Amino acid sequence: MNKDILKKGFSKLCTAKAMAELYEENFKQVSKYVHATSRGHEAIQVALGMQLLPQDYAFPYYRDDAMLLAFGLEPYDLMLQLLAKRDDPFSGGRTYYSHPSLKDDDKPKIPHQSSATGMQAIPATGVAMGMQYKELQGLNDTSIENPISVCSLGDASVTEGEIAEAFQMAALKQMPILYLVQDNGWDISANEAETRAQNAAEYAAGFHGLEAISIDGANFIESYEAIENVIKTIREERRPFLVHAKVPLLNHHTSGVRMEWYRDDLEEARSRDPYPVLRQQLLDHGCSEEDVSNIENEAESQVVSDFEKALQAEDPRPEDLFTHDFVPTPITEEKGTREPEGADKVVMVDCALFAVEELMREHKECLLYGQDVGGRLGGVFREAATLAQKFGDDRVFNTPIQEAFIVGSTVGMSAVGLKPIVEVQFADYIWPGLNQLFTEVSRSCYLSNGKWPVSMILRVPIGAYGSGGPYHSSSVESVITNIRGIKIAYPSNGADLKGLMKAAYHDPNPVVILEHKGLYWSKVPGTLTATSKEPSEDYVLPFGKAWVLQEIWKQENLETCTIVTYGMGVHWAYNASGELNMRDQIEIIDLRTPFPLDEHTIMTSVKKTGKCLVVTEEPSNNSFARALAGKIQEECFKYLDAPVMTIGSENMPAIPLNSTLEQTMIPSTEKVKDKIELLLSY
């Protein structure tokens, strides 16, 4: 082993050890915010961290401060996060210690990740999938050594279901990723005997194509050499690897869960401390006792000095709360031709299909994946028909039944500069993907202080149509709108869908497009207006701009009202106003995007008409529609002549299969007519 490598490794280990000890000595001062340290894990972390290159991507977990030091970060950098200071280089004081996000030119790249244990495996695997895609498409930089993705995990997290999804895809597609599993034998107070049927290497053996080894992660030389061989293999052979490193946990699980409360193995753990092992290895390789002591003293001195400086650093200011929730989008106004002369009318599903085809033709960074969207079927609604044939199986491909992976992999794909368009087959299937959508996708920009926005589009066929039954008919917008940090579209017609799809592509933020499958083909009676002349290729429609599709003037002698709606509700409202012969009394606002919400257009209309009805397909109790009604009532109270009313589906647990029950459950033109008459007569 090269002596300089040993000296550098020992210096990083001593620094991490000194930090853990200083935190413990100053426990009352630093325990305001929860933290965990790498004490006991330092050898394997430093051995890995020293060998990554600036083009590599890493997903450390919350115990990996020694790895971060090995990347080239200083104790001061980490302490700014420990104390939640304004200049914390990762999050600006927004997230916990050792929850890094980094985009420095001279260090491995670290996209944002949550501390939800194991969830980082999917974004990390998404990075590897993105690297592979760029190599296949010739988008990679061939002047540098092949990059790899690294995902660091605690052994307890490997029992998570989302780990299986990540391992499955990495093995299936042979992606260039290293999973480092640091096994200290504990969850928090539950130990491995209670919670795991096998260790991580044994588990990985079930994923054919994912090679795994077990090593002593407390031995620096063994760790360094093993990691060196694994990284060389991944760089050259472009395939996944798992390293299972056995380590002791020599400090508390976190500062809030003290080891003395429940640990009965502390003496045995201390006997495997990596510090004296590496110290002796340094002496065995010709370093003097004086040299070793100097390294220790320099590390301790820097840690103390950096801590004193960090204590004096500025805290975040109140106004800092309101920055970096989104990156500004370049699409701020409607452009292009919405109704080209001589263009044919097309159904809504085709407007989206043509939009994606145009985007993929223009941008090699654009790709599409999900369940059944590949060449054989082209989507269960034929919404991806012909795309695989036109662009190849590397750009349009099927995934396993893995909603979490479909959603969460976009974090990694976006991080390497790609623009994924992904699909959850039905809104009812989105639930397994909500972990990733909420915790990883939506929070990445905000918690990385603007460094890592996730640029992706998630398409979700939604709504009741043609006896889809309880697992293919749900509306989920109330759940989605409660996830801050994403934009949401719910178009009512093909032209809007194409324009919003194009705007979403150019938006650097995550976008969910809810597409009512009953409008796709306009087969539902009364939905022919969902068909449109196909807009021009350059047509874009900005988010946050509602459409007043039926505008009225202020009436003095007639009762008037505003209907606020979206999706299928637009057609119910439009047809109802026509059948009532009240088009001059009813203003209809199509939201187009539930978020951002065009509050100005809504409130201006309601103040003019004096009454308001919010129409949704969701059950109205505790819904987005009911919340919107409350906001309208709050803003427009003194202008109102009646309570703001809502109409939605019946408040039952699911939409039944039987067509009579389905129609009884959901709104209709007739039901909206009755509600309008009730409101106008109030």
C-alpha positions in Angstrom: 0.0 0.0 0.0 1.3 3.4 -1.0 2.4 5.3 2.1 1.0 8.6 0.9 -2.4 7.0 0.5 -2.2 5.7 4.0 -1.2 9.1 5.4 -4.0 10.8 3.6 -6.5 8.2 4.7 -5.3 8.4 8.3 -5.6 12.2 8.2 -9.2 12.0 7.1 -10.0 9.3 9.7 -8.5 11.4 12.5 -10.4 14.4 11.4 -13.7 12.5 11.4 -12.9 11.0 14.8 -12.0 14.4 16.2 -15.2 15.8 15.0 -17.3 13.1 16.6 -15.4 13.6 19.9 -15.8 17.4 19.8 -19.5 17.1 19.1 -19.8 14.8 22.1 -17.8 17.2 24.3 -20.0 20.1 23.2 -23.2 18.0 23.2 -25.5 20.7 24.7 -24.3 23.2 22.1 -24.6 21.0 19.0 -27.6 18.9 19.9 -30.1 21.5 19.1 -30.2 19.8 15.6 -30.0 16.1 15.3 -26.8 14.6 13.9 -25.1 11.3 13.3 -21.4 10.6 12.9 -19.2 8.1 11.1 -17.4 6.9 14.2 -16.5 3.2 13.5 -17.4 3.5 9.8 -14.5 5.8 8.9 -12.1 3.4 7.2 -14.5 2.2 4.4 -15.9 5.6 3.9 -12.5 7.2 3.4 -11.3 4.4 1.3 -14.2 5.0 -1.1 -14.2 8.7 -1.0 -10.5 9.0 -1.9 -11.0 7.1 -5.1 -14.0 8.9 -6.7 -13.5 11.4 -9.5 -15.2 14.8 -10.2 -17.3 13.2 -13.0 -18.7 10.5 -10.6 -22.0 10.9 -8.7 -22.3 9.9 -5.1 -25.3 9.5 -2.7 -23.8 9.4 0.8 -26.2 8.6 3.7 -26.6 10.4 6.9 -23.6 8.7 8.7 -21.1 9.5 5.9 -19.2 12.6 7.2 -15.8 10.8 6.8 -16.7 10.1 3.2 -17.4 13.8 2.6 -14.1 14.7 4.1 -12.4 12.3 1.7 -14.2 14.1 -1.2 -12.3 17.2 -0.2 -14.8 19.0 2.0 -13.5 20.7 5.2 -14.8 20.2 8.7 -16.0 23.8 8.6 -18.3 23.0 5.6 -19.9 20.1 7.6 -20.1 22.1 10.8 -22.1 24.9 9.0 -24.7 22.2 8.3 -24.4 20.7 11.7 -25.4 24.1 13.2 -27.9 24.9 10.4 -26.1 28.1 9.3 -26.9 30.3 6.4 -23.7 29.5 4.5 -24.1 25.7 4.9 -22.9 24.8 1.4 -25.4 22.0 1.0 -28.8 23.4 1.9 -28.4 26.8 3.4 -29.5 25.6 6.9 -32.5 23.6 5.6 -31.6 20.0 6.3 -29.7 17.8 8.7 -26.0 17.2 9.2 -24.4 15.0 6.6 -27.3 15.4 4.2 -25.2 16.8 1.4 -25.9 18.1 -2.0 -22.9 19.3 -4.0 -22.1 20.6 -7.5 -18.5 21.6 -7.2 -16.4 21.2 -10.4 -13.5 19.5 -8.5 -15.5 17.0 -6.4 -17.9 14.1 -7.1 -21.4 15.4 -7.7 -23.9 14.8 -4.9 -27.6 15.3 -5.9 -30.0 15.9 -3.1 -31.4 12.9 -1.2 -33.6 12.5 1.7 -32.8 10.7 5.0 -35.6 8.2 4.4 -33.4 5.2 4.6 -32.9 3.3 1.4 -34.9 5.7 -0.8 -31.6 7.1 -2.2 -31.0 3.9 -4.0 -33.5 4.7 -6.7 -32.2 8.2 -7.6 -28.7 6.8 -7.5 -29.6 4.0 -9.9 -31.3 6.6 -12.0 -28.0 8.4 -12.3 -26.4 5.1 -13.5 -29.3 4.6 -16.0 -28.7 8.2 -17.3 -25.0 7.5 -17.7 -25.7 4.4 -19.6 -28.3 6.2 -21.8 -25.8 9.0 -22.6 -23.2 6.4 -23.6 -25.7 4.6 -25.9 -26.7 7.9 -27.5 -23.3 9.3 -27.9 -24.0 12.1 -25.4 -21.2 11.3 -23.0 -17.8 13.0 -22.7 -15.3 10.5 -24.1 -12.3 12.7 -23.1 -12.6 11.7 -19.5 -12.6 8.4 -17.7 -16.0 6.6 -17.5 -18.1 8.0 -14.6 -19.8 5.8 -12.1 -22.7 6.2 -9.6 -22.2 5.3 -5.9 -25.0 4.6 -3.5 -24.1 4.4 0.2 -26.5 2.5 2.4 -26.8 1.3 6.0 -27.5 -2.5 6.2 -30.9 -1.9 7.8 -32.1 0.0 4.8 -31.6 -3.0 2.5 -34.8 -4.5 3.7 -36.8 -1.6 2.1 -38.8 -2.6 -0.9 -37.5 0.3 -3.0 -34.0 -1.2 -2.6 -35.3 -4.3 -4.4 -36.6 -2.1 -7.3 -33.2 -0.4 -7.6 -31.2 -3.7 -7.5 -33.6 -5.3 -10.0 -33.1 -2.5 -12.6 -29.4 -2.2 -12.1 -29.0 -6.0 -12.6 -31.5 -6.1 -15.4 -29.9 -3.3 -17.4 -26.3 -3.8 -16.2 -25.8 -0.2 -15.0 -22.5 1.3 -13.8 -23.3 1.6 -10.1 -21.6 0.7 -6.8 -23.8 0.0 -3.8 -21.8 0.3 -0.6 -23.6 -1.3 2.3 -22.1 -0.4 5.7 -23.2 -3.1 8.1 -22.9 -2.3 11.8 -25.5 -4.9 12.8 -28.1 -2.3 14.1 -31.1 -0.5 12.8 -31.8 1.9 15.7 -32.4 -0.3 18.7 -33.4 -3.4 16.6 -30.5 -5.6 15.7 -29.8 -7.7 12.6 -31.0 -10.9 14.2 -34.4 -9.4 14.7 -34.9 -7.7 11.4 -32.9 -9.4 8.6 -33.0 -12.9 7.1 -29.7 -12.4 5.4 -27.0 -9.8 5.0 -26.8 -7.5 2.0 -24.3 -9.6 0.0 -26.5 -12.7 0.5 -29.5 -10.7 -0.6 -27.8 -9.3 -3.6 -27.0 -12.9 -4.8 -30.6 -13.3 -5.7 -30.3 -10.5 -8.4 -28.5 -12.2 -11.3 -26.0 -9.8 -12.7 -25.4 -7.9 -9.4 -22.0 -9.1 -8.2 -21.4 -8.8 -4.4 -18.4 -9.1 -2.0 -18.1 -8.9 1.7 -15.1 -7.2 3.3 -13.9 -6.0 6.7 -14.8 -2.3 6.4 -12.9 -1.4 9.6 -9.6 -2.3 7.9 -8.4 0.6 5.7 -6.0 -1.4 3.5 -8.5 -4.2 2.8 -11.2 -1.7 2.1 -9.1 0.5 -0.2 -7.9 -2.4 -2.3 -11.3 -4.0 -2.6 -12.9 -0.7 -3.6 -10.1 0.0 -6.0 -10.7 -3.3 -7.8 -14.5 -2.8 -7.8 -14.4 0.7 -9.2 -11.9 -0.4 -11.9 -14.3 -3.2 -12.9 -17.3 -0.9 -13.0 -15.5 1.8 -15.1 -14.3 -0.8 -17.6 -17.1 -3.3 -17.7 -20.1 -1.0 -17.0 -21.9 -3.3 -14.6 -23.3 -3.1 -11.1 -21.5 -4.2 -7.9 -22.3 -4.4 -4.2 -19.7 -4.2 -1.5 -20.9 -5.4 1.9 -18.6 -3.8 4.5 -18.8 -5.1 8.1 -18.1 -2.2 10.5 -18.6 -1.3 14.2 -20.9 1.5 15.3 -18.8 3.4 17.9 -21.1 6.3 18.5 -24.8 6.9 19.0 -27.3 6.1 16.3 -27.9 9.8 16.3 -27.4 12.5 18.9 -31.1 11.9 19.9 -30.8 8.2 20.4 -28.0 7.4 22.8 -26.1 4.1 22.5 -26.0 3.6 26.3 -29.8 3.3 26.4 -29.9 0.0 24.7 -26.5 -1.3 23.4 -25.1 -4.4 25.0 -22.2 -4.9 22.6 -20.2 -1.8 23.1 -17.0 -3.5 24.3 -17.0 -5.9 21.4 -17.6 -3.0 19.0 -14.7 -1.0 20.4 -12.4 -3.9 19.9 -13.0 -3.5 16.1 -12.2 0.3 16.0 -10.7 1.1 12.6 -8.5 3.9 14.1 -5.8 1.9 15.9 -5.8 -0.5 12.9 -4.9 2.2 10.4 -2.6 3.9 12.9 -0.6 0.6 13.2 -0.7 0.1 9.4 0.9 3.5 9.0 3.7 2.6 11.4 4.2 -0.7 9.7 4.7 1.1 6.4 7.6 3.2 7.7 6.0 6.2 9.2 7.5 7.4 12.5 5.6 7.8 15.7 6.3 11.5 15.4 4.8 11.7 11.9 1.7 9.9 13.1 1.2 12.1 16.1 1.6 15.2 13.9 -1.2 14.0 11.7 -3.4 13.5 14.7 -2.6 16.8 16.2 -3.1 18.7 13.0 -6.6 17.1 12.5 -7.6 17.9 16.1 -6.4 21.5 15.8 -8.3 22.1 12.5 -11.5 20.6 13.9 -11.4 22.9 17.0 -10.5 26.0 14.9 -13.3 25.2 12.4 -15.8 24.7 15.1 -15.1 28.0 16.7 -15.4 29.7 13.4 -18.7 27.9 12.5 -20.2 28.9 15.8 -19.8 32.5 14.8 -21.3 32.1 11.3 -24.6 33.8 10.4 -27.9 32.0 10.8 -30.4 32.1 7.9 -32.6 35.2 7.7 -36.4 34.9 7.7 -36.6 35.8 4.0 -34.3 32.9 3.1 -37.3 30.6 3.7 -38.9 31.7 0.5 -36.1 31.0 -2.0 -35.4 28.0 -4.3 -38.8 26.3 -4.2 -38.7 26.4 -8.0 -36.2 27.5 -10.7 -37.6 30.2 -13.0 -39.1 28.7 -16.2 -38.4 30.3 -19.6 -42.0 29.7 -20.6 -44.0 32.7 -19.3 -46.4 33.4 -22.2 -48.4 31.6 -24.8 -46.5 31.4 -28.1 -46.9 29.6 -31.4 -50.1 28.9 -33.4 -52.9 27.2 -31.5 -55.1 26.6 -34.5 -53.0 26.4 -37.6 -54.9 27.2 -40.8 -55.9 23.9 -42.6 -54.9 21.7 -39.7 -57.0 18.7 -39.0 -58.9 18.1 -35.7 -57.3 15.4 -33.7 -58.2 13.6 -30.5 -56.5 14.6 -27.2 -54.4 11.5 -26.9 -52.8 12.2 -30.3 -52.0 15.8 -29.4 -49.9 14.5 -26.6 -48.3 11.8 -28.8 -47.4 14.3 -31.4 -45.9 16.6 -28.8 -43.7 13.9 -27.4 -42.6 12.9 -30.9 -41.6 16.4 -31.7 -39.7 16.8 -28.5 -37.8 13.5 -29.0 -37.0 14.4 -32.6 -35.5 17.7 -31.5 -33.8 16.7 -28.2 -31.7 13.6 -27.8 -31.8 14.2 -24.0 -35.5 13.4 -24.1 -36.6 9.8 -23.4 -39.8 8.0 -22.4 -40.3 5.0 -20.2 -42.9 3.3 -18.1 -45.0 0.1 -18.1 -46.0 -1.1 -21.6 -45.0 2.0 -23.4 -42.5 0.1 -25.6 -42.7 -1.1 -29.1 -45.2 -4.0 -28.7 -48.1 -1.9 -27.3 -47.2 1.7 -27.2 -49.1 2.3 -24.0 -52.4 0.9 -22.9 -54.1 4.0 -24.4 -51.8 3.9 -27.4 -50.4 7.2 -26.0 -46.9 6.1 -27.0 -47.8 4.3 -30.3 -45.0 4.2 -32.9 -42.5 6.1 -30.7 -40.3 3.0 -29.9 -40.2 2.2 -33.6 -39.2 5.7 -34.5 -36.7 6.4 -31.8 -35.4 2.9 -30.8 -35.7 0.8 -27.7 -33.1 2.7 -25.8 -35.1 5.9 -25.9 -38.6 4.4 -25.4 -38.7 1.4 -23.2 -40.7 -0.7 -20.8 -39.9 -0.9 -17.1 -40.9 -3.6 -14.7 -44.0 -3.0 -12.5 -42.0 -0.5 -10.3 -43.8 2.8 -9.8 -41.3 3.9 -7.2 -38.4 3.4 -9.6 -40.3 5.0 -12.5 -40.8 8.2 -10.5 -37.6 8.3 -8.4 -35.2 7.4 -11.2 -36.0 10.8 -12.8 -34.0 12.5 -10.0 -30.9 10.8 -11.2 -31.7 11.1 -14.9 -32.2 14.8 -14.5 -29.1 15.2 -12.5 -26.9 14.0 -15.4 -28.6 16.4 -17.8 -31.4 14.3 -19.3 -35.2 15.1 -19.6 -37.2 12.0 -18.8 -40.9 11.7 -19.6 -42.3 8.9 -17.5 -45.7 7.4 -17.1 -47.7 5.8 -14.3 -50.2 3.6 -16.1 -53.3 4.7 -14.1 -53.7 7.2 -11.3 -54.6 4.3 -9.1 -51.1 3.0 -9.5 -49.4 6.2 -8.3 -49.4 5.3 -4.6 -46.2 3.2 -4.6 -44.5 6.2 -6.4 -45.6 8.8 -3.9 -42.6 8.2 -1.6 -40.2 9.2 -4.3 -42.4 12.0 -5.7 -42.9 13.6 -2.3 -39.5 13.0 -0.6 -37.0 13.0 -3.5 -38.5 14.7 -6.5 -40.5 17.6 -5.0 -37.9 18.6 -2.3 -34.7 18.4 -4.3 -34.5 22.0 -5.5 -35.5 23.5 -2.2 -33.3 21.3 0.1 -30.3 21.6 -2.2 -30.6 25.4 -2.1 -31.4 25.5 -5.8 -28.5 23.3 -7.0 -30.5 20.2 -8.1 -34.0 20.9 -9.5 -35.5 17.8 -10.9 -36.5 18.3 -14.6 -39.0 15.6 -15.4 -42.5 15.0 -16.7 -44.8 12.4 -15.0 -47.8 11.5 -17.1 -50.8 10.1 -15.2 -54.0 8.8 -17.0 -56.8 9.7 -14.5 -60.5 9.6 -14.0 -63.6 7.4 -14.4 -64.5 6.2 -17.9 -66.3 3.2 -19.3 -66.6 1.0 -16.2 -62.9 1.1 -15.3 -63.8 -0.1 -11.8 -62.1 0.7 -8.5 -58.5 0.3 -9.6 -58.6 2.2 -12.9 -60.9 5.2 -12.2 -59.6 7.2 -9.3 -59.0 10.9 -9.1 -55.9 11.8 -7.1 -55.4 15.5 -7.6 -56.0 16.4 -3.9 -53.1 14.2 -2.9 -50.8 15.6 -5.7 -51.7 19.2 -5.0 -50.6 18.7 -1.4 -47.1 18.0 -2.5 -45.2 21.3 -2.6 -42.4 21.6 -5.1 -44.1 20.2 -8.2 -46.2 21.7 -10.9 -49.5 20.1 -11.9 -51.4 20.3 -15.2 -54.9 18.9 -15.8 -55.9 19.9 -19.3 -59.4 19.5 -20.8 -58.6 19.4 -24.5 -55.9 18.4 -26.9 -54.5 21.8 -27.7 -54.0 22.6 -24.1 -52.4 19.2 -23.5 -49.9 19.7 -26.3 -49.1 23.3 -25.2 -48.6 22.3 -21.6 -46.5 19.3 -22.5 -44.2 21.5 -24.5 -44.0 24.0 -21.6 -43.3 21.2 -19.2 -40.4 20.0 -21.2 -38.7 23.4 -21.1 -39.5 23.9 -17.5 -36.5 23.0 -15.2 -38.9 21.8 -12.5 -40.8 18.6 -12.0 -44.3 18.5 -13.7 -47.1 16.1 -13.2 -49.7 16.0 -16.1 -53.0 14.5 -15.2 -54.7 13.3 -18.4 -58.3 12.3 -18.2 -58.6 9.0 -20.1 -62.3 9.7 -20.8 -61.2 12.7 -22.9 -58.4 10.9 -24.7 -60.7 9.7 -27.6 -63.8 11.9 -26.9 -65.9 8.7 -26.7 -67.8 10.0 -23.7 -71.0 11.8 -24.8 -70.6 15.5 -24.7 -66.7 15.6 -24.9 -66.2 16.3 -28.6 -64.9 19.7 -27.6 -61.8 17.9 -26.2 -60.7 17.4 -29.8 -58.6 20.2 -31.2 -56.9 21.4 -34.3 -53.4 20.2 -33.6 -51.3 23.3 -32.6 -48.0 24.1 -34.4 -44.8 22.5 -33.3 -43.6 25.7 -31.5 -46.9 26.1 -29.5 -46.4 26.5 -25.8 -48.9 27.3 -23.1 -47.5 28.6 -19.8 -48.4 27.1 -16.5 -50.5 29.3 -14.1 -52.7 30.9 -16.8 -56.3 29.8 -16.6 -58.6 29.9 -19.6 -61.9 31.8 -19.5 -63.6 29.6 -22.0 -67.0 31.2 -21.5 -66.8 34.8 -20.6 -69.8 37.0 -19.6 -70.2 40.7 -18.8 -71.4 42.0 -15.5 -75.3 41.7 -15.3 -77.5 44.0 -13.2 -80.8 42.2 -13.8 -79.8 38.5 -14.0 -78.3 36.2 -11.5 -74.8 35.2 -12.6 -72.1 32.8 -11.4 -68.6 31.6 -12.1 -67.8 27.9 -12.5 -64.2 27.0 -11.7 -63.2 23.6 -12.9 -60.7 21.5 -14.9 -60.4 18.2 -16.8 -63.8 16.5 -17.4 -65.5 19.1 -15.2 -65.0 21.7 -18.0 -67.2 19.6 -20.3 -69.9 19.0 -17.7 -70.0 22.8 -17.0 -70.0 23.8 -20.6 -72.8 21.4 -21.6 -74.8 22.2 -18.5 -74.7 26.0 -19.2 -75.8 25.3 -22.8 -78.7 23.0 -21.9 -79.9 25.6 -19.4 -79.7 28.3 -22.0 -77.6 30.3 -19.6 -74.3 30.9 -21.5 -74.7 34.7 -20.9 -75.1 34.1 -17.1 -72.4 31.6 -16.4 -68.7 32.3 -16.7 -66.6 29.2 -17.0 -62.9 29.1 -16.0 -60.8 26.1 -17.0 -57.9 26.1 -14.5 -55.6 24.1 -16.8 -53.0 23.9 -14.0 -54.1 23.3 -10.4 -50.6 24.5 -9.6 -49.5 27.1 -10.1 -53.0 28.4 -9.7 -54.3 31.5 -11.6 -55.8 33.1 -8.6 -56.2 36.5 -10.2 -58.4 35.2 -13.0 -60.6 33.2 -10.5 -61.1 36.1 -8.0 -61.7 38.7 -10.7 -64.5 36.5 -12.2 -66.1 35.7 -8.9 -66.1 39.4 -7.8 -67.9 40.2 -11.1 -70.5 37.4 -10.9 -71.1 37.2 -7.2 -71.6 33.5 -7.1 -69.3 30.5 -7.6 -69.4 26.8 -8.1 -66.3 24.6 -8.1 -66.7 21.4 -10.1 -64.5 18.4 -9.6 -64.6 14.6 -10.4 -63.1 13.8 -7.0 -65.3 13.2 -3.9 -65.6 16.7 -2.6 -65.0 16.1 1.1 -61.4 17.2 2.1 -60.6 17.8 -1.6 -58.6 20.3 -3.6 -62.0 21.7 -4.8 -63.2 22.2 -1.3 -60.0 23.9 -0.4 -60.2 26.2 -3.4 -63.8 27.0 -2.5 -62.7 28.0 0.9 -60.0 30.3 -0.5 -62.5 31.9 -2.9 -64.9 32.5 0.0 -62.1 34.1 2.0 -60.9 36.4 -0.8 -64.3 37.3 -2.2 -66.5 37.3 0.8 -67.9 40.8 0.6 -68.7 40.3 -3.1 -70.6 37.1 -2.7 -74.4 36.7 -2.9 -74.3 33.0 -1.9 -71.9 30.5 -0.3 -69.3 29.1 -2.7 -70.5 25.7 -3.6 -68.8 22.5 -4.8 -69.9 19.4 -6.6 -68.0 16.3 -7.0 -68.3 12.5 -6.8 -70.1 10.9 -4.0 -68.0 10.4 -0.9 -67.6 6.7 -1.2 -64.3 4.7 -0.9 -64.0 3.6 -4.5 -65.7 3.8 -7.9 -67.7 0.6 -8.5 -67.3 -1.5 -11.6 -71.0 -1.7 -12.5 -71.9 1.1 -14.9 -75.1 2.1 -13.1 -73.2 2.5 -9.8 -70.3 4.3 -11.6 -72.7 6.9 -13.1 -74.4 7.3 -9.7 -71.0 7.9 -8.1 -69.5 10.5 -10.5 -70.9 14.0 -11.5 -72.6 14.5 -14.9 -74.0 17.3 -16.9 -77.4 16.8 -15.3 -76.0 16.9 -11.8 -74.1 20.1 -12.6 -77.3 21.6 -14.0 -79.1 21.0 -10.8 -76.3 22.5 -8.8 -76.2 25.6 -11.0 -80.0 26.1 -10.6 -79.7 25.7 -6.8 -76.8 28.3 -6.7 -78.5 30.8 -9.0 -81.7 30.6 -7.0 -80.0 31.1 -3.6 
